Amino acid sequence: MNIDIKIWNDFKKGENCVLSHIYCQHVQLLFRYGKKFSKNNEIIKDTIQDLFFDLIRTRENLGKTDNIRFYLITSFKRKLVKNLRKQILFVDGGMGKNIEAEIVYSVEHDLICKEELTHREKIVQKALRELSPKQREILFYRFTCDFEYEQICQIMSLKYDSARKLVFRALKSLKKCLVSSDIFLLFFGFFPKNFSSQKK
């Protein structure tokens, strides 16, 4: 049996130790993911808290999942976008603003947090800034979260072929910017899991 299925079923049955396991396994990823959409740490933390509170409150009625990370990322993004929309409307009533444009995937946290970046890391960061928000977002799902294209399509509301093309074009753009092959490989040091599958 898929280990995530067992963990999820145990959680739904009320085993609180399993909830702690799920939280500890995913809270840092969720926070890092949230930082890509907002610099407001409080909103991100509150959204994570709301997410797990809702999981506890409704666990008996939760659906099945064989990928807890995918379930959490999907639910968290939906809640975070909703909260960010509320913030934008509250701050200035949304006057003159495109709310959707305000909620975009940022490059600022695509690299490991360091006080100083090496020369090569600065080159990688510059290359990432050349990508569109959607391109950066899909690379995060594909390589950091190790999601399949079907799952990415659900999160980003894309068709399968469109998702594959978006990844292909993002990688092509990066390779063009990162002319040196060793720097190109350095970039994938930040997305370690699933790069090999793109070569097929």
C-alpha positions in Angstrom: 0.0 0.0 0.0 1.1 3.5 -0.8 2.5 4.9 2.5 0.6 8.2 2.1 -2.7 6.3 1.8 -2.0 4.6 5.1 -0.9 7.8 6.9 -4.0 9.6 5.5 -6.3 6.9 6.6 -4.8 6.8 10.1 -5.2 10.5 10.3 -8.9 10.3 9.3 -9.4 7.7 12.0 -8.3 10.2 14.7 -4.6 9.4 15.3 -3.2 12.7 16.4 0.4 11.5 16.3 -0.1 11.1 12.6 -1.2 14.7 12.3 2.0 15.8 14.0 3.9 13.7 11.5 2.1 15.3 8.6 2.7 18.8 10.0 6.4 18.3 10.7 6.9 16.8 7.2 5.3 19.6 5.3 5.2 22.9 7.3 8.5 24.2 6.0 7.6 23.4 2.4 4.3 25.2 2.8 5.9 28.2 4.3 8.6 28.3 1.6 5.8 27.9 -1.0 3.8 30.7 0.6 6.8 33.1 0.5 6.8 32.7 -3.3 3.4 34.5 -3.4 3.7 36.9 -0.5 6.3 38.5 1.8 3.7 38.7 4.6 4.8 36.1 7.0 1.8 36.5 9.2 -0.7 35.7 6.4 1.3 32.7 5.4 1.5 31.4 9.0 -2.2 32.1 9.6 -3.1 30.3 6.4 -1.0 27.2 7.4 -2.8 27.2 10.8 -6.2 27.5 9.1 -5.3 24.7 6.8 -4.5 22.3 9.6 -7.4 23.4 11.7 -9.8 22.6 8.9 -8.1 19.3 8.4 -8.7 18.4 12.1 -12.3 19.8 12.0 -13.3 17.9 8.9 -11.1 14.9 8.9 -13.9 12.3 9.1 -15.3 13.7 5.9 -12.0 14.2 4.0 -11.6 12.5 0.7 -9.0 10.0 -0.2 -5.5 10.8 -1.3 -2.4 8.9 -2.3 -0.2 12.1 -2.2 -0.4 14.1 1.0 2.0 16.8 -0.3 -0.2 17.4 -3.4 -3.3 17.6 -1.2 -1.8 20.1 1.1 -0.2 22.3 -1.6 -3.5 22.4 -3.5 -5.5 23.3 -0.4 -3.0 25.7 0.9 -2.7 27.6 -2.4 -6.5 28.0 -2.6 -6.7 29.3 1.0 -3.6 31.6 0.6 -4.9 33.2 -2.7 -8.3 33.8 -1.0 -6.6 35.5 2.0 -4.3 37.6 -0.2 -7.3 38.8 -2.2 -9.0 39.8 1.0 -5.9 41.7 2.1 -5.6 43.6 -1.2 -9.3 44.5 -1.1 -9.0 45.6 2.6 -5.9 47.7 2.1 -7.2 49.9 -0.7 -10.5 48.5 -1.8 -8.8 47.0 -4.8 -9.2 50.3 -6.6 -7.3 50.5 -9.8 -5.7 47.1 -9.1 -5.8 43.8 -11.0 -6.1 41.5 -8.0 -5.0 38.4 -9.9 -1.8 40.3 -11.1 -1.0 41.1 -7.5 -0.8 37.4 -6.6 2.1 36.1 -8.6 4.9 33.6 -8.1 8.0 35.5 -7.0 11.6 34.6 -7.7 12.9 36.0 -4.4 12.8 32.6 -2.6 13.7 30.3 -5.4 17.3 30.1 -4.1 18.3 28.7 -0.8 18.3 31.6 1.7 21.9 32.9 2.2 23.3 36.2 3.4 25.5 36.3 0.3 25.1 34.5 -3.0 28.1 33.2 -5.0 28.7 34.6 -8.5 27.1 31.5 -10.0 24.1 31.7 -7.8 23.6 35.3 -8.8 23.6 34.2 -12.5 21.0 31.5 -11.7 18.9 34.1 -9.8 19.1 36.5 -12.8 18.1 33.7 -15.2 15.0 32.8 -13.0 13.9 36.5 -13.1 13.8 36.1 -16.9 11.1 33.5 -16.6 7.4 34.3 -16.3 5.7 33.8 -12.9 3.9 30.7 -14.3 7.1 29.2 -15.6 8.8 29.6 -12.2 5.7 28.2 -10.5 5.5 25.1 -12.7 9.2 24.4 -12.2 8.6 24.4 -8.4 5.8 21.9 -8.7 7.7 19.7 -11.1 11.1 19.6 -9.5 10.8 20.6 -5.9 7.4 18.9 -5.2 8.0 16.1 -7.7 4.4 16.4 -9.0 3.2 14.6 -12.1 1.8 16.6 -14.9 -1.7 15.6 -14.2 -1.4 17.0 -10.7 0.2 20.2 -11.9 -2.7 20.7 -14.3 -5.1 20.6 -11.4 -3.2 23.1 -9.4 -2.6 25.5 -12.3 -5.8 24.9 -14.2 -3.8 23.9 -17.3 -4.3 21.3 -20.0 -1.8 18.5 -20.1 0.0 19.5 -23.3 0.1 23.1 -22.1 1.8 22.1 -18.9 4.5 20.1 -20.7 5.1 23.0 -23.1 5.4 25.4 -20.2 8.0 23.3 -18.6 9.9 22.7 -21.9 9.9 26.4 -22.7 11.0 27.3 -19.2 14.0 24.9 -19.4 14.8 26.1 -22.8 14.9 29.7 -21.6 17.1 28.8 -18.7 19.5 26.9 -20.8 19.8 29.9 -23.1 20.5 32.2 -20.2 22.8 29.8 -18.4 25.2 29.2 -21.3 27.7 27.4 -19.2 26.6 23.8 -18.7 27.9 23.6 -15.2 25.9 26.6 -14.2 22.8 25.1 -15.8 23.4 22.0 -13.7 23.8 24.2 -10.6 20.3 25.5 -11.2 18.9 21.9 -11.0 20.7 21.5 -7.7 17.8 23.6 -6.3 15.3 21.2 -8.0 16.9 17.9 -7.2 14.3 15.3 -7.7 12.9 14.8 -11.1 15.2 16.4 -13.7 16.2 13.2 -15.4 12.6 12.5 -16.5 12.6 15.6 -18.6 15.3 14.2 -20.8 13.1 11.3 -22.0 
